[in-house]
């Protein structure tokens, strides 16, 4: 499903961004889009958060798909 892939890509971007914040104190999204309070940055942060919530459903759907094949 295309939505699953988009959500996973955004969650990966968020993970990389958090990793750079934790290791280097450098916020890539804020740097690219004009600061943490810039509208574009806030939209990206929101999309990453929503995609992480969507990815939670992947945990359960994968299990349901596996059990249906039995």
C-alpha positions in Angstrom: 0.0 0.0 0.0 1.4 3.4 -1.0 0.3 5.0 2.3 2.4 2.5 4.2 5.5 3.4 2.2 5.0 7.1 2.6 4.5 6.8 6.3 7.5 4.6 6.6 9.7 7.1 4.7 8.5 10.0 6.8 9.1 8.0 10.0 12.6 7.2 8.8 13.2 10.9 8.1 12.0 11.7 11.6 14.3 9.1 13.1 17.3 10.4 11.2 16.4 14.0 12.3 16.1 12.9 16.0 19.4 11.0 15.7 21.1 14.1 14.4 19.6 16.1 17.3 20.7 13.6 19.9 24.2 13.1 18.5 25.1 16.5 17.1 22.5 18.9 18.5 21.6 19.7 14.9 18.0 19.8 13.7 18.1 19.0 10.0 14.5 19.9 9.3 14.8 23.3 11.1 18.0 24.0 9.2 16.5 23.2 5.8 13.3 25.0 6.3 14.1 28.1 8.4 13.9 27.2 12.0 11.6 25.1 14.3 8.8 27.6 14.3 8.7 28.1 10.5 5.4 26.9 9.0 7.1 24.4 6.7 9.0 22.9 9.5 6.0 22.6 11.7 4.1 20.9 8.8 6.9 18.4 8.4 7.1 17.7 12.1 3.3 17.1 12.1 3.5 14.8 9.1 6.3 12.8 10.7 4.3 12.4 13.9 1.2 11.3 12.0 3.3 8.8 10.0 4.7 7.3 13.2 1.1 6.8 14.4 0.3 5.2 11.0 3.3 2.9 11.3 1.9 1.5 14.6 -0.9 -0.1 12.5 1.8 -1.9 10.4 2.7 -3.9 13.4 -0.8 -5.3 13.7 -1.6 -5.6 10.0 1.5 -7.6 9.3 0.5 -10.1 12.0 -3.1 -10.3 10.6 -1.8 -10.9 7.1 0.5 -13.7 8.3 -2.2 -15.5 10.2 -4.7 -15.3 7.3 -2.4 -17.3 5.0 -2.5 -20.3 7.4 
